[in-house]
Amino acid sequence: MRTRALFALSVGLLSTPALAQKEFFFGTGEPPVFREADMDKRFLRSRVNQALVQGTSDANCAQLVGALLTIVGESAPYLHKRDENFYLDPVLIQALGTQLSTPRFPANMFLVSMMRRVLIDKKLPAEWMQTAVALAPYYPPLDLSKLRFIADGVKPVDSFFFTLPAILERYDVEVLKANAMAASVADAKFRDDYLDKEVAFAGLEFIDAKLEKPKKRSKKGPPPEPPALMARLVYYLPDPGNDGLLSGLNFGKPKVRPAVNITARLNEDQYTALTQLPKGSRVLLRGRFWEYRKQLKELEVRDAYLFQDRDWAQNPALADPNAVAACPLAFNDLTGTAPVQPGGFGGKR
């Protein structure tokens, strides 16, 4: 697999329209196997990897290393089994090209090499994690919880395309709009196709979380489940009646926002400190899509993790481009073909 093609393809697929076929979401083959190639070996000898392993005392390079680790962390919850691509927020893609890349440093190539290292090793290298912990007090954008998540081992979702908006769209097309010949089995088929999948749902609002006891069941039913840490979340649907400035002229009782309510049975060991998560926070939910009710107005997710879901459009700053340009690590020692090379590569021309 060519490293630059991997990143370019992962970006291009984000705008692909959803298809009716289940294979669009989950693919048709076995999960990809990542094997070490020559580029991966060169990356291990690169100065960027040396800084990831040993840390750096250069303030300019600390911004570069912190930014690269931040992007890896933001991609971590979306790593999937479908194919070799990985997801990255479009705002971070732009920052990668404008803030971290220079004529002599192709930041996207180094990012792909870092992602490949994680996928080859099936975890974030322990030395990178130590460097991230040391950098975190000086680099606020770094989310250590997401890095710890893959430092304990990559746990891929079935597909990063299988988002909550995509599920709602497929339910509308495949169940609610099913014709008379298919309607009787449409819901059952939808359950067979889409339930029991590992998912990553972003853009949710955190309502609350607490330890809950299950409701009592009848004597003839199965034994009750043990108490569990439960989170209540909500996903607000786009309101087609909200047309910008004119919507502010509505009077009377406020309209109820259309929403999907989500109950998440959380794993006991969370990477995010839930005690420090305020109500109303924007969160990302990772877990197994277990059940739905009321035509997908209520969802249940199990074996779940919660992460803060940062809105990068509000503050897309990762690094000062001048600091990156001044960092001695920021040159292309992967391919040796950058337009500007330090040292004795035609410096007198």
Secondary structure, 3 states (H helix, E strand, C coil): CCHHHHHHHHHHHHHCCCCCCHHHHHCCCCCCCCCCCHHHHHHHHCHHHHHHHHCCCCHHHHHHHHHHHHHHHHHHHHCECCCCCCCCCHHHHHHHHHCCCECCECHHHHHHHHHHHHHHHCCCCHHHHHHHHHHHHHCCCCCHHHHHHHHCCCCCECCCCCCHHHHHHHHHHHHHCCCCCCHHHHHHHHHHHHCCEEEEEEEEEEEEEEEECCCCCCCCCCCCCCCEEEEEEEEECCCCCCCHHHHHHCCCCCCCCCEEEEEEEECCCCCCCHHHCCCCCEEEEEEEEEEEECCCCEEEEEEEEEEECCCHHHCCCCCCHHHHHHCCCCCCCCCCCCCCCCCCCCCCC
